[in-house]
Amino acid sequence: MVKTHKMHIFTGVQLACLVLLWVVKSTKAALAFPFFLVLMVPLRAQLTHFFSTRELRALDGDQPDADEDEPDFYAEAPLPG
């Protein structure tokens, strides 16, 4: 549903956000951590400029797309034990 290079860009954005939050948490700026955490919401909203709504739906969650006929194999696989 999503091209490989778009998945890499999305993963890179997520990794950059994780690193930013980790750095803020690990420095004296840790008191500003909630502020940086809240700033992730508008950042997520800005991703609509780079990704279509369908791509973001596919990348973000595990909800099946409305036009998807076949269920996800990994979501439907029985757990061992």
mmJSON file of the N, C-alpha and C atoms, coordinates in Angstrom:
{"data_MODEL":{"atom_site":{
"group_PDB":["ATOM","ATOM","ATOM","ATOM","ATOM","ATOM","ATOM","ATOM","ATOM","ATOM","ATOM","ATOM","ATOM","ATOM","ATOM","ATOM","ATOM","ATOM","ATOM","ATOM","ATOM","ATOM","ATOM","ATOM","ATOM","ATOM","ATOM","ATOM","ATOM","ATOM","ATOM","ATOM","ATOM","ATOM","ATOM","ATOM","ATOM","ATOM","ATOM","ATOM","ATOM","ATOM","ATOM","ATOM","ATOM","ATOM","ATOM","ATOM","ATOM","ATOM","ATOM","ATOM","ATOM","ATOM","ATOM","ATOM","ATOM","ATOM","ATOM","ATOM","ATOM","ATOM","ATOM","ATOM","ATOM","ATOM","ATOM","ATOM","ATOM","ATOM","ATOM","ATOM","ATOM","ATOM","ATOM","ATOM","ATOM","ATOM","ATOM","ATOM","ATOM","ATOM","ATOM","ATOM","ATOM","ATOM","ATOM","ATOM","ATOM","ATOM","ATOM","ATOM","ATOM","ATOM","ATOM","ATOM","ATOM","ATOM","ATOM","ATOM","ATOM","ATOM","ATOM","ATOM","ATOM","ATOM","ATOM","ATOM","ATOM","ATOM","ATOM","ATOM","ATOM","ATOM","ATOM","ATOM","ATOM","ATOM","ATOM","ATOM","ATOM","ATOM","ATOM","ATOM","ATOM","ATOM","ATOM","ATOM","ATOM","ATOM","ATOM","ATOM","ATOM","ATOM","ATOM","ATOM","ATOM","ATOM","ATOM","ATOM","ATOM","ATOM","ATOM","ATOM","ATOM","ATOM","ATOM","ATOM","ATOM","ATOM","ATOM","ATOM","ATOM","ATOM","ATOM","ATOM","ATOM","ATOM","ATOM","ATOM","ATOM","ATOM","ATOM","ATOM","ATOM","ATOM","ATOM","ATOM","ATOM","ATOM","ATOM","ATOM","ATOM","ATOM","ATOM","ATOM","ATOM","ATOM","ATOM","ATOM","ATOM","ATOM","ATOM","ATOM","ATOM","ATOM","ATOM","ATOM","ATOM","ATOM","ATOM","ATOM","ATOM","ATOM","ATOM","ATOM","ATOM","ATOM","ATOM","ATOM","ATOM","ATOM","ATOM","ATOM","ATOM","ATOM","ATOM","ATOM","ATOM","ATOM","ATOM","ATOM","ATOM","ATOM","ATOM","ATOM","ATOM","ATOM","ATOM","ATOM","ATOM","ATOM","ATOM","ATOM","ATOM","ATOM","ATOM","ATOM","ATOM","ATOM","ATOM","ATOM","ATOM","ATOM","ATOM","ATOM","ATOM","ATOM","ATOM","ATOM","ATOM","ATOM","ATOM"],
"id":[1,2,3,4,5,6,7,8,9,10,11,12,13,14,15,16,17,18,19,20,21,22,23,24,25,26,27,28,29,30,31,32,33,34,35,36,37,38,39,40,41,42,43,44,45,46,47,48,49,50,51,52,53,54,55,56,57,58,59,60,61,62,63,64,65,66,67,68,69,70,71,72,73,74,75,76,77,78,79,80,81,82,83,84,85,86,87,88,89,90,91,92,93,94,95,96,97,98,99,100,101,102,103,104,105,106,107,108,109,110,111,112,113,114,115,116,117,118,119,120,121,122,123,124,125,126,127,128,129,130,131,132,133,134,135,136,137,138,139,140,141,142,143,144,145,146,147,148,149,150,151,152,153,154,155,156,157,158,159,160,161,162,163,164,165,166,167,168,169,170,171,172,173,174,175,176,177,178,179,180,181,182,183,184,185,186,187,188,189,190,191,192,193,194,195,196,197,198,199,200,201,202,203,204,205,206,207,208,209,210,211,212,213,214,215,216,217,218,219,220,221,222,223,224,225,226,227,228,229,230,231,232,233,234,235,236,237,238,239,240,241,242,243],
"type_symbol":["N","C","C","N","C","C","N","C","C","N","C","C","N","C","C","N","C","C","N","C","C","N","C","C","N","C","C","N","C","C","N","C","C","N","C","C","N","C","C","N","C","C","N","C","C","N","C","C","N","C","C","N","C","C","N","C","C","N","C","C","N","C","C","N","C","C","N","C","C","N","C","C","N","C","C","N","C","C","N","C","C","N","C","C","N","C","C","N","C","C","N","C","C","N","C","C","N","C","C","N","C","C","N","C","C","N","C","C","N","C","C","N","C","C","N","C","C","N","C","C","N","C","C","N","C","C","N","C","C","N","C","C","N","C","C","N","C","C","N","C","C","N","C","C","N","C","C","N","C","C","N","C","C","N","C","C","N","C","C","N","C","C","N","C","C","N","C","C","N","C","C","N","C","C","N","C","C","N","C","C","N","C","C","N","C","C","N","C","C","N","C","C","N","C","C","N","C","C","N","C","C","N","C","C","N","C","C","N","C","C","N","C","C","N","C","C","N","C","C","N","C","C","N","C","C","N","C","C","N","C","C","N","C","C","N","C","C","N","C","C","N","C","C"],
"label_atom_id":["N","CA","C","N","CA","C","N","CA","C","N","CA","C","N","CA","C","N","CA","C","N","CA","C","N","CA","C","N","CA","C","N","CA","C","N","CA","C","N","CA","C","N","CA","C","N","CA","C","N","CA","C","N","CA","C","N","CA","C","N","CA","C","N","CA","C","N","CA","C","N","CA","C","N","CA","C","N","CA","C","N","CA","C","N","CA","C","N","CA","C","N","CA","C","N","CA","C","N","CA","C","N","CA","C","N","CA","C","N","CA","C","N","CA","C","N","CA","C","N","CA","C","N","CA","C","N","CA","C","N","CA","C","N","CA","C","N","CA","C","N","CA","C","N","CA","C","N","CA","C","N","CA","C","N","CA","C","N","CA","C","N","CA","C","N","CA","C","N","CA","C","N","CA","C","N","CA","C","N","CA","C","N","CA","C","N","CA","C","N","CA","C","N","CA","C","N","CA","C","N","CA","C","N","CA","C","N","CA","C","N","CA","C","N","CA","C","N","CA","C","N","CA","C","N","CA","C","N","CA","C","N","CA","C","N","CA","C","N","CA","C","N","CA","C","N","CA","C","N","CA","C","N","CA","C","N","CA","C","N","CA","C","N","CA","C","N","CA","C","N","CA","C","N","CA","C","N","CA","C","N","CA","C"],
"label_alt_id":[null,null,null,null,null,null,null,null,null,null,null,null,null,null,null,null,null,null,null,null,null,null,null,null,null,null,null,null,null,null,null,null,null,null,null,null,null,null,null,null,null,null,null,null,null,null,null,null,null,null,null,null,null,null,null,null,null,null,null,null,null,null,null,null,null,null,null,null,null,null,null,null,null,null,null,null,null,null,null,null,null,null,null,null,null,null,null,null,null,null,null,null,null,null,null,null,null,null,null,null,null,null,null,null,null,null,null,null,null,null,null,null,null,null,null,null,null,null,null,null,null,null,null,null,null,null,null,null,null,null,null,null,null,null,null,null,null,null,null,null,null,null,null,null,null,null,null,null,null,null,null,null,null,null,null,null,null,null,null,null,null,null,null,null,null,null,null,null,null,null,null,null,null,null,null,null,null,null,null,null,null,null,null,null,null,null,null,null,null,null,null,null,null,null,null,null,null,null,null,null,null,null,null,null,null,null,null,null,null,null,null,null,null,null,null,null,null,null,null,null,null,null,null,null,null,null,null,null,null,null,null,null,null,null,null,null,null,null,null,null,null,null,null],
"label_comp_id":["MET","MET","MET","VAL","VAL","VAL","LYS","LYS","LYS","THR","THR","THR","HIS","HIS","HIS","LYS","LYS","LYS","MET","MET","MET","HIS","HIS","HIS","ILE","ILE","ILE","PHE","PHE","PHE","THR","THR","THR","GLY","GLY","GLY","VAL","VAL","VAL","GLN","GLN","GLN","LEU","LEU","LEU","ALA","ALA","ALA","CYS","CYS","CYS","LEU","LEU","LEU","VAL","VAL","VAL","LEU","LEU","LEU","LEU","LEU","LEU","TRP","TRP","TRP","VAL","VAL","VAL","VAL","VAL","VAL","LYS","LYS","LYS","SER","SER","SER","THR","THR","THR","LYS","LYS","LYS","ALA","ALA","ALA","ALA","ALA","ALA","LEU","LEU","LEU","ALA","ALA","ALA","PHE","PHE","PHE","PRO","PRO","PRO","PHE","PHE","PHE","PHE","PHE","PHE","LEU","LEU","LEU","VAL","VAL","VAL","LEU","LEU","LEU","MET","MET","MET","VAL","VAL","VAL","PRO","PRO","PRO","LEU","LEU","LEU","ARG","ARG","ARG","ALA","ALA","ALA","GLN","GLN","GLN","LEU","LEU","LEU","THR","THR","THR","HIS","HIS","HIS","PHE","PHE","PHE","PHE","PHE","PHE","SER","SER","SER","THR","THR","THR","ARG","ARG","ARG","GLU","GLU","GLU","LEU","LEU","LEU","ARG","ARG","ARG","ALA","ALA","ALA","LEU","LEU","LEU","ASP","ASP","ASP","GLY","GLY","GLY","ASP","ASP","ASP","GLN","GLN","GLN","PRO","PRO","PRO","ASP","ASP","ASP","ALA","ALA","ALA","ASP","ASP","ASP","GLU","GLU","GLU","ASP","ASP","ASP","GLU","GLU","GLU","PRO","PRO","PRO","ASP","ASP","ASP","PHE","PHE","PHE","TYR","TYR","TYR","ALA","ALA","ALA","GLU","GLU","GLU","ALA","ALA","ALA","PRO","PRO","PRO","LEU","LEU","LEU","PRO","PRO","PRO","GLY","GLY","GLY"],
"label_asym_id":["A","A","A","A","A","A","A","A","A","A","A","A","A","A","A","A","A","A","A","A","A","A","A","A","A","A","A","A","A","A","A","A","A","A","A","A","A","A","A","A","A","A","A","A","A","A","A","A","A","A","A","A","A","A","A","A","A","A","A","A","A","A","A","A","A","A","A","A","A","A","A","A","A","A","A","A","A","A","A","A","A","A","A","A","A","A","A","A","A","A","A","A","A","A","A","A","A","A","A","A","A","A","A","A","A","A","A","A","A","A","A","A","A","A","A","A","A","A","A","A","A","A","A","A","A","A","A","A","A","A","A","A","A","A","A","A","A","A","A","A","A","A","A","A","A","A","A","A","A","A","A","A","A","A","A","A","A","A","A","A","A","A","A","A","A","A","A","A","A","A","A","A","A","A","A","A","A","A","A","A","A","A","A","A","A","A","A","A","A","A","A","A","A","A","A","A","A","A","A","A","A","A","A","A","A","A","A","A","A","A","A","A","A","A","A","A","A","A","A","A","A","A","A","A","A","A","A","A","A","A","A","A","A","A","A","A","A","A","A","A","A","A","A"],
"label_entity_id":["1","1","1","1","1","1","1","1","1","1","1","1","1","1","1","1","1","1","1","1","1","1","1","1","1","1","1","1","1","1","1","1","1","1","1","1","1","1","1","1","1","1","1","1","1","1","1","1","1","1","1","1","1","1","1","1","1","1","1","1","1","1","1","1","1","1","1","1","1","1","1","1","1","1","1","1","1","1","1","1","1","1","1","1","1","1","1","1","1","1","1","1","1","1","1","1","1","1","1","1","1","1","1","1","1","1","1","1","1","1","1","1","1","1","1","1","1","1","1","1","1","1","1","1","1","1","1","1","1","1","1","1","1","1","1","1","1","1","1","1","1","1","1","1","1","1","1","1","1","1","1","1","1","1","1","1","1","1","1","1","1","1","1","1","1","1","1","1","1","1","1","1","1","1","1","1","1","1","1","1","1","1","1","1","1","1","1","1","1","1","1","1","1","1","1","1","1","1","1","1","1","1","1","1","1","1","1","1","1","1","1","1","1","1","1","1","1","1","1","1","1","1","1","1","1","1","1","1","1","1","1","1","1","1","1","1","1","1","1","1","1","1","1"],
"label_seq_id":[1,1,1,2,2,2,3,3,3,4,4,4,5,5,5,6,6,6,7,7,7,8,8,8,9,9,9,10,10,10,11,11,11,12,12,12,13,13,13,14,14,14,15,15,15,16,16,16,17,17,17,18,18,18,19,19,19,20,20,20,21,21,21,22,22,22,23,23,23,24,24,24,25,25,25,26,26,26,27,27,27,28,28,28,29,29,29,30,30,30,31,31,31,32,32,32,33,33,33,34,34,34,35,35,35,36,36,36,37,37,37,38,38,38,39,39,39,40,40,40,41,41,41,42,42,42,43,43,43,44,44,44,45,45,45,46,46,46,47,47,47,48,48,48,49,49,49,50,50,50,51,51,51,52,52,52,53,53,53,54,54,54,55,55,55,56,56,56,57,57,57,58,58,58,59,59,59,60,60,60,61,61,61,62,62,62,63,63,63,64,64,64,65,65,65,66,66,66,67,67,67,68,68,68,69,69,69,70,70,70,71,71,71,72,72,72,73,73,73,74,74,74,75,75,75,76,76,76,77,77,77,78,78,78,79,79,79,80,80,80,81,81,81],
"pdbx_PDB_ins_code":[null,null,null,null,null,null,null,null,null,null,null,null,null,null,null,null,null,null,null,null,null,null,null,null,null,null,null,null,null,null,null,null,null,null,null,null,null,null,null,null,null,null,null,null,null,null,null,null,null,null,null,null,null,null,null,null,null,null,null,null,null,null,null,null,null,null,null,null,null,null,null,null,null,null,null,null,null,null,null,null,null,null,null,null,null,null,null,null,null,null,null,null,null,null,null,null,null,null,null,null,null,null,null,null,null,null,null,null,null,null,null,null,null,null,null,null,null,null,null,null,null,null,null,null,null,null,null,null,null,null,null,null,null,null,null,null,null,null,null,null,null,null,null,null,null,null,null,null,null,null,null,null,null,null,null,null,null,null,null,null,null,null,null,null,null,null,null,null,null,null,null,null,null,null,null,null,null,null,null,null,null,null,null,null,null,null,null,null,null,null,null,null,null,null,null,null,null,null,null,null,null,null,null,null,null,null,null,null,null,null,null,null,null,null,null,null,null,null,null,null,null,null,null,null,null,null,null,null,null,null,null,null,null,null,null,null,null,null,null,null,null,null,null],
"Cartn_x":[0.81,0.0,0.857,2.037,2.927,4.274,4.816,6.117,7.199,8.224,9.283,9.99,10.287,11.002,10.14,8.825,7.933,7.92,7.979,8.052,9.341,10.445,11.727,11.69,11.06,10.945,10.126,8.997,8.142,8.895,9.63,10.415,11.509,12.13,13.156,12.591,11.392,10.746,10.463,9.959,9.691,10.975,12.037,13.316,13.872,13.748,14.22,13.442,12.136,11.328,11.733,11.978,12.407,13.744,14.687,15.999,15.857,15.026,14.813,14.251,13.239,12.66,13.663,14.467,15.472,16.517,16.962,17.962,17.392,16.151,15.533,15.424,15.029,14.88,16.209,17.285,18.587,19.389,18.915,19.658,18.965,19.504,18.897,17.561,17.262,15.997,14.858,15.064,14.064,12.741,12.774,11.529,10.662,11.266,10.523,10.035,10.237,9.838,8.354,7.436,6.022,5.75,6.451,6.292,6.705,7.836,8.295,7.36,6.819,5.887,4.618,4.124,2.945,3.258,4.49,4.871,4.855,4.827,4.756,3.398,2.365,1.025,0.971,1.411,1.408,2.382,3.465,4.395,3.694,2.921,2.168,1.155,0.539,-0.42,0.273,1.521,2.261,2.676,2.627,2.988,2.016,0.851,-0.113,0.4,1.433,2.029,2.934,3.417,4.342,3.704,2.654,1.998,0.515,-0.09,-1.532,-2.231,-3.522,-4.29,-4.292,-4.389,-4.391,-3.049,-1.948,-0.622,-0.452,-0.895,-0.771,-1.615,-2.802,-3.642,-2.951,-2.297,-1.595,-0.351,0.339,1.575,1.322,0.252,0.015,-0.526,-1.576,-2.241,-2.437,-3.077,-3.333,-4.806,-5.542,-6.907,-6.887,-7.695,-7.708,-8.305,-7.76,-8.256,-9.626,-10.477,-11.84,-11.86,-10.891,-10.885,-10.005,-9.556,-8.71,-9.601,-9.403,-10.238,-9.719,-8.423,-7.812,-7.32,-7.645,-7.135,-5.628,-5.017,-3.572,-3.212,-2.252,-1.847,-1.342,-0.51,0.099,-0.915,-1.92,-2.95,-3.879,-4.063,-4.98,-4.308,-2.977,-2.258,-2.484,-2.749,-2.948,-1.613,-1.681,-0.484,-0.173,1.101,1.44,1.179,0.856,0.697,-0.68],
"Cartn_y":[-1.197,0.0,1.266,1.177,2.336,1.957,2.865,2.6,2.514,1.742,1.471,2.751,3.64,4.862,5.74,5.71,6.469,5.851,4.513,3.852,4.231,4.311,4.688,6.126,7.013,8.409,8.482,7.775,7.765,7.213,6.121,5.531,6.486,7.196,8.18,9.316,9.774,10.831,10.326,9.094,8.521,8.385,7.922,7.766,9.117,10.138,11.478,12.02,11.78,12.226,11.487,10.195,9.417,9.926,10.188,10.692,12.06,12.928,14.251,14.135,13.292,13.126,12.515,11.594,10.965,11.988,12.831,13.849,14.84,15.27,16.213,15.576,14.32,13.619,13.473,13.332,13.04,14.287,15.455,16.678,17.466,18.635,19.51,20.072,19.913,20.393,19.406,18.451,17.416,18.003,19.159,19.796,20.195,20.37,20.743,19.523,18.336,17.111,17.109,17.473,17.489,18.453,19.588,20.545,19.915,19.217,18.567,17.421,16.754,15.668,16.205,17.323,17.947,18.463,18.876,19.352,18.239,16.999,15.884,15.829,16.361,16.349,17.235,18.509,19.303,18.756,18.158,17.548,16.435,15.627,14.551,15.136,16.247,16.89,17.409,17.812,18.317,17.217,15.981,14.877,14.726,15.354,15.284,16.013,16.841,17.52,16.584,15.519,14.598,13.256,12.895,11.608,11.835,10.961,11.041,10.479,10.758,10.253,8.736,8.123,6.654,6.078,6.723,6.259,6.38,7.494,7.671,6.657,6.355,5.345,3.988,3.678,2.395,2.356,3.467,3.511,3.61,4.269,4.562,3.395,2.795,1.853,0.49,-0.371,-1.709,-1.89,-0.775,-0.867,-1.192,-2.178,-2.517,-1.384,-1.212,-0.21,-0.637,0.306,-0.013,-0.815,-0.591,-1.299,-2.555,-2.946,-4.138,-5.377,-6.322,-7.51,-8.61,-8.78,-9.893,-9.436,-10.169,-9.769,-9.965,-9.212,-9.297,-10.659,-11.336,-12.669,-12.651,-11.64,-11.61,-11.258,-10.474,-10.131,-11.324,-12.179,-13.303,-14.607,-14.646,-15.889,-16.238,-17.501,-17.89,-17.879,-17.493,-17.458,-18.865,-19.212,-20.546,-20.634,-21.831,-22.05,-22.178],
"Cartn_z":[0.0,0.0,0.0,0.605,0.707,0.098,-0.691,-1.305,-0.229,-0.538,0.432,0.871,-0.055,0.344,1.24,1.068,1.954,3.353,3.429,4.729,5.444,4.693,5.29,5.799,5.05,5.492,6.781,6.819,8.001,9.208,9.007,10.085,10.542,9.608,9.953,10.794,10.459,11.247,12.66,12.766,14.082,14.897,14.26,14.944,15.398,14.541,14.903,16.102,16.141,17.282,18.556,18.434,19.592,20.126,19.232,19.639,20.299,19.715,20.306,21.718,21.901,23.238,24.209,23.729,24.589,25.038,24.093,24.419,25.428,25.205,26.143,27.523,27.583,28.859,29.589,28.843,29.43,29.808,29.474,29.766,30.866,31.14,32.141,31.667,30.386,29.841,30.085,30.984,31.243,31.734,32.357,32.793,31.602,30.438,29.239,28.459,28.998,28.298,27.92,28.811,28.405,27.251,27.236,26.138,24.808,24.8,23.58,23.18,24.168,23.891,23.231,23.708,23.106,21.707,21.455,20.121,19.067,19.503,18.553,17.855,18.474,17.874,16.626,16.684,15.451,14.397,14.859,13.906,13.129,13.845,13.201,12.202,12.549,11.648,10.39,10.504,9.342,8.375,8.808,7.926,6.759,6.857,5.75,4.513,4.675,3.519,2.72,3.357,2.704,2.36,3.083,2.892,2.647,1.834,1.639,2.87,2.981,4.123,4.143,2.975,2.879,3.349,2.953,3.373,4.883,5.458,6.902,7.664,7.145,7.783,7.758,6.643,6.524,7.407,7.542,8.324,9.821,10.217,11.629,12.43,11.981,12.853,12.232,13.022,12.53,12.161,12.014,11.549,10.063,9.635,8.218,7.388,6.21,5.285,4.785,4.447,4.017,2.723,1.838,0.553,0.581,1.75,1.873,1.955,1.048,0.989,1.9,1.941,2.661,4.027,5.101,6.425,6.506,7.387,7.581,8.165,7.548,7.984,9.412,9.764,11.08,12.168,11.834,12.814,13.056,12.05,12.148,12.6,12.635,12.977,14.447,14.731,16.139,16.89,18.135,18.958,19.468,19.516,20.03,21.53,21.958,23.386,23.769],
"occupancy":[1.0,1.0,1.0,1.0,1.0,1.0,1.0,1.0,1.0,1.0,1.0,1.0,1.0,1.0,1.0,1.0,1.0,1.0,1.0,1.0,1.0,1.0,1.0,1.0,1.0,1.0,1.0,1.0,1.0,1.0,1.0,1.0,1.0,1.0,1.0,1.0,1.0,1.0,1.0,1.0,1.0,1.0,1.0,1.0,1.0,1.0,1.0,1.0,1.0,1.0,1.0,1.0,1.0,1.0,1.0,1.0,1.0,1.0,1.0,1.0,1.0,1.0,1.0,1.0,1.0,1.0,1.0,1.0,1.0,1.0,1.0,1.0,1.0,1.0,1.0,1.0,1.0,1.0,1.0,1.0,1.0,1.0,1.0,1.0,1.0,1.0,1.0,1.0,1.0,1.0,1.0,1.0,1.0,1.0,1.0,1.0,1.0,1.0,1.0,1.0,1.0,1.0,1.0,1.0,1.0,1.0,1.0,1.0,1.0,1.0,1.0,1.0,1.0,1.0,1.0,1.0,1.0,1.0,1.0,1.0,1.0,1.0,1.0,1.0,1.0,1.0,1.0,1.0,1.0,1.0,1.0,1.0,1.0,1.0,1.0,1.0,1.0,1.0,1.0,1.0,1.0,1.0,1.0,1.0,1.0,1.0,1.0,1.0,1.0,1.0,1.0,1.0,1.0,1.0,1.0,1.0,1.0,1.0,1.0,1.0,1.0,1.0,1.0,1.0,1.0,1.0,1.0,1.0,1.0,1.0,1.0,1.0,1.0,1.0,1.0,1.0,1.0,1.0,1.0,1.0,1.0,1.0,1.0,1.0,1.0,1.0,1.0,1.0,1.0,1.0,1.0,1.0,1.0,1.0,1.0,1.0,1.0,1.0,1.0,1.0,1.0,1.0,1.0,1.0,1.0,1.0,1.0,1.0,1.0,1.0,1.0,1.0,1.0,1.0,1.0,1.0,1.0,1.0,1.0,1.0,1.0,1.0,1.0,1.0,1.0,1.0,1.0,1.0,1.0,1.0,1.0,1.0,1.0,1.0,1.0,1.0,1.0,1.0,1.0,1.0,1.0,1.0,1.0],
"B_iso_or_equiv":[0.0,0.0,0.0,0.0,0.0,0.0,0.0,0.0,0.0,0.0,0.0,0.0,0.0,0.0,0.0,0.0,0.0,0.0,0.0,0.0,0.0,0.0,0.0,0.0,0.0,0.0,0.0,0.0,0.0,0.0,0.0,0.0,0.0,0.0,0.0,0.0,0.0,0.0,0.0,0.0,0.0,0.0,0.0,0.0,0.0,0.0,0.0,0.0,0.0,0.0,0.0,0.0,0.0,0.0,0.0,0.0,0.0,0.0,0.0,0.0,0.0,0.0,0.0,0.0,0.0,0.0,0.0,0.0,0.0,0.0,0.0,0.0,0.0,0.0,0.0,0.0,0.0,0.0,0.0,0.0,0.0,0.0,0.0,0.0,0.0,0.0,0.0,0.0,0.0,0.0,0.0,0.0,0.0,0.0,0.0,0.0,0.0,0.0,0.0,0.0,0.0,0.0,0.0,0.0,0.0,0.0,0.0,0.0,0.0,0.0,0.0,0.0,0.0,0.0,0.0,0.0,0.0,0.0,0.0,0.0,0.0,0.0,0.0,0.0,0.0,0.0,0.0,0.0,0.0,0.0,0.0,0.0,0.0,0.0,0.0,0.0,0.0,0.0,0.0,0.0,0.0,0.0,0.0,0.0,0.0,0.0,0.0,0.0,0.0,0.0,0.0,0.0,0.0,0.0,0.0,0.0,0.0,0.0,0.0,0.0,0.0,0.0,0.0,0.0,0.0,0.0,0.0,0.0,0.0,0.0,0.0,0.0,0.0,0.0,0.0,0.0,0.0,0.0,0.0,0.0,0.0,0.0,0.0,0.0,0.0,0.0,0.0,0.0,0.0,0.0,0.0,0.0,0.0,0.0,0.0,0.0,0.0,0.0,0.0,0.0,0.0,0.0,0.0,0.0,0.0,0.0,0.0,0.0,0.0,0.0,0.0,0.0,0.0,0.0,0.0,0.0,0.0,0.0,0.0,0.0,0.0,0.0,0.0,0.0,0.0,0.0,0.0,0.0,0.0,0.0,0.0,0.0,0.0,0.0,0.0,0.0,0.0,0.0,0.0,0.0,0.0,0.0,0.0],
"pdbx_formal_charge":[null,null,null,null,null,null,null,null,null,null,null,null,null,null,null,null,null,null,null,null,null,null,null,null,null,null,null,null,null,null,null,null,null,null,null,null,null,null,null,null,null,null,null,null,null,null,null,null,null,null,null,null,null,null,null,null,null,null,null,null,null,null,null,null,null,null,null,null,null,null,null,null,null,null,null,null,null,null,null,null,null,null,null,null,null,null,null,null,null,null,null,null,null,null,null,null,null,null,null,null,null,null,null,null,null,null,null,null,null,null,null,null,null,null,null,null,null,null,null,null,null,null,null,null,null,null,null,null,null,null,null,null,null,null,null,null,null,null,null,null,null,null,null,null,null,null,null,null,null,null,null,null,null,null,null,null,null,null,null,null,null,null,null,null,null,null,null,null,null,null,null,null,null,null,null,null,null,null,null,null,null,null,null,null,null,null,null,null,null,null,null,null,null,null,null,null,null,null,null,null,null,null,null,null,null,null,null,null,null,null,null,null,null,null,null,null,null,null,null,null,null,null,null,null,null,null,null,null,null,null,null,null,null,null,null,null,null,null,null,null,null,null,null],
"auth_seq_id":[1,1,1,2,2,2,3,3,3,4,4,4,5,5,5,6,6,6,7,7,7,8,8,8,9,9,9,10,10,10,11,11,11,12,12,12,13,13,13,14,14,14,15,15,15,16,16,16,17,17,17,18,18,18,19,19,19,20,20,20,21,21,21,22,22,22,23,23,23,24,24,24,25,25,25,26,26,26,27,27,27,28,28,28,29,29,29,30,30,30,31,31,31,32,32,32,33,33,33,34,34,34,35,35,35,36,36,36,37,37,37,38,38,38,39,39,39,40,40,40,41,41,41,42,42,42,43,43,43,44,44,44,45,45,45,46,46,46,47,47,47,48,48,48,49,49,49,50,50,50,51,51,51,52,52,52,53,53,53,54,54,54,55,55,55,56,56,56,57,57,57,58,58,58,59,59,59,60,60,60,61,61,61,62,62,62,63,63,63,64,64,64,65,65,65,66,66,66,67,67,67,68,68,68,69,69,69,70,70,70,71,71,71,72,72,72,73,73,73,74,74,74,75,75,75,76,76,76,77,77,77,78,78,78,79,79,79,80,80,80,81,81,81],
"auth_comp_id":["MET","MET","MET","VAL","VAL","VAL","LYS","LYS","LYS","THR","THR","THR","HIS","HIS","HIS","LYS","LYS","LYS","MET","MET","MET","HIS","HIS","HIS","ILE","ILE","ILE","PHE","PHE","PHE","THR","THR","THR","GLY","GLY","GLY","VAL","VAL","VAL","GLN","GLN","GLN","LEU","LEU","LEU","ALA","ALA","ALA","CYS","CYS","CYS","LEU","LEU","LEU","VAL","VAL","VAL","LEU","LEU","LEU","LEU","LEU","LEU","TRP","TRP","TRP","VAL","VAL","VAL","VAL","VAL","VAL","LYS","LYS","LYS","SER","SER","SER","THR","THR","THR","LYS","LYS","LYS","ALA","ALA","ALA","ALA","ALA","ALA","LEU","LEU","LEU","ALA","ALA","ALA","PHE","PHE","PHE","PRO","PRO","PRO","PHE","PHE","PHE","PHE","PHE","PHE","LEU","LEU","LEU","VAL","VAL","VAL","LEU","LEU","LEU","MET","MET","MET","VAL","VAL","VAL","PRO","PRO","PRO","LEU","LEU","LEU","ARG","ARG","ARG","ALA","ALA","ALA","GLN","GLN","GLN","LEU","LEU","LEU","THR","THR","THR","HIS","HIS","HIS","PHE","PHE","PHE","PHE","PHE","PHE","SER","SER","SER","THR","THR","THR","ARG","ARG","ARG","GLU","GLU","GLU","LEU","LEU","LEU","ARG","ARG","ARG","ALA","ALA","ALA","LEU","LEU","LEU","ASP","ASP","ASP","GLY","GLY","GLY","ASP","ASP","ASP","GLN","GLN","GLN","PRO","PRO","PRO","ASP","ASP","ASP","ALA","ALA","ALA","ASP","ASP","ASP","GLU","GLU","GLU","ASP","ASP","ASP","GLU","GLU","GLU","PRO","PRO","PRO","ASP","ASP","ASP","PHE","PHE","PHE","TYR","TYR","TYR","ALA","ALA","ALA","GLU","GLU","GLU","ALA","ALA","ALA","PRO","PRO","PRO","LEU","LEU","LEU","PRO","PRO","PRO","GLY","GLY","GLY"],
"auth_asym_id":["A","A","A","A","A","A","A","A","A","A","A","A","A","A","A","A","A","A","A","A","A","A","A","A","A","A","A","A","A","A","A","A","A","A","A","A","A","A","A","A","A","A","A","A","A","A","A","A","A","A","A","A","A","A","A","A","A","A","A","A","A","A","A","A","A","A","A","A","A","A","A","A","A","A","A","A","A","A","A","A","A","A","A","A","A","A","A","A","A","A","A","A","A","A","A","A","A","A","A","A","A","A","A","A","A","A","A","A","A","A","A","A","A","A","A","A","A","A","A","A","A","A","A","A","A","A","A","A","A","A","A","A","A","A","A","A","A","A","A","A","A","A","A","A","A","A","A","A","A","A","A","A","A","A","A","A","A","A","A","A","A","A","A","A","A","A","A","A","A","A","A","A","A","A","A","A","A","A","A","A","A","A","A","A","A","A","A","A","A","A","A","A","A","A","A","A","A","A","A","A","A","A","A","A","A","A","A","A","A","A","A","A","A","A","A","A","A","A","A","A","A","A","A","A","A","A","A","A","A","A","A","A","A","A","A","A","A","A","A","A","A","A","A"],
"auth_atom_id":["N","CA","C","N","CA","C","N","CA","C","N","CA","C","N","CA","C","N","CA","C","N","CA","C","N","CA","C","N","CA","C","N","CA","C","N","CA","C","N","CA","C","N","CA","C","N","CA","C","N","CA","C","N","CA","C","N","CA","C","N","CA","C","N","CA","C","N","CA","C","N","CA","C","N","CA","C","N","CA","C","N","CA","C","N","CA","C","N","CA","C","N","CA","C","N","CA","C","N","CA","C","N","CA","C","N","CA","C","N","CA","C","N","CA","C","N","CA","C","N","CA","C","N","CA","C","N","CA","C","N","CA","C","N","CA","C","N","CA","C","N","CA","C","N","CA","C","N","CA","C","N","CA","C","N","CA","C","N","CA","C","N","CA","C","N","CA","C","N","CA","C","N","CA","C","N","CA","C","N","CA","C","N","CA","C","N","CA","C","N","CA","C","N","CA","C","N","CA","C","N","CA","C","N","CA","C","N","CA","C","N","CA","C","N","CA","C","N","CA","C","N","CA","C","N","CA","C","N","CA","C","N","CA","C","N","CA","C","N","CA","C","N","CA","C","N","CA","C","N","CA","C","N","CA","C","N","CA","C","N","CA","C","N","CA","C","N","CA","C","N","CA","C","N","CA","C","N","CA","C","N","CA","C"],
"pdbx_PDB_model_num":[1,1,1,1,1,1,1,1,1,1,1,1,1,1,1,1,1,1,1,1,1,1,1,1,1,1,1,1,1,1,1,1,1,1,1,1,1,1,1,1,1,1,1,1,1,1,1,1,1,1,1,1,1,1,1,1,1,1,1,1,1,1,1,1,1,1,1,1,1,1,1,1,1,1,1,1,1,1,1,1,1,1,1,1,1,1,1,1,1,1,1,1,1,1,1,1,1,1,1,1,1,1,1,1,1,1,1,1,1,1,1,1,1,1,1,1,1,1,1,1,1,1,1,1,1,1,1,1,1,1,1,1,1,1,1,1,1,1,1,1,1,1,1,1,1,1,1,1,1,1,1,1,1,1,1,1,1,1,1,1,1,1,1,1,1,1,1,1,1,1,1,1,1,1,1,1,1,1,1,1,1,1,1,1,1,1,1,1,1,1,1,1,1,1,1,1,1,1,1,1,1,1,1,1,1,1,1,1,1,1,1,1,1,1,1,1,1,1,1,1,1,1,1,1,1,1,1,1,1,1,1,1,1,1,1,1,1,1,1,1,1,1,1]
}}}
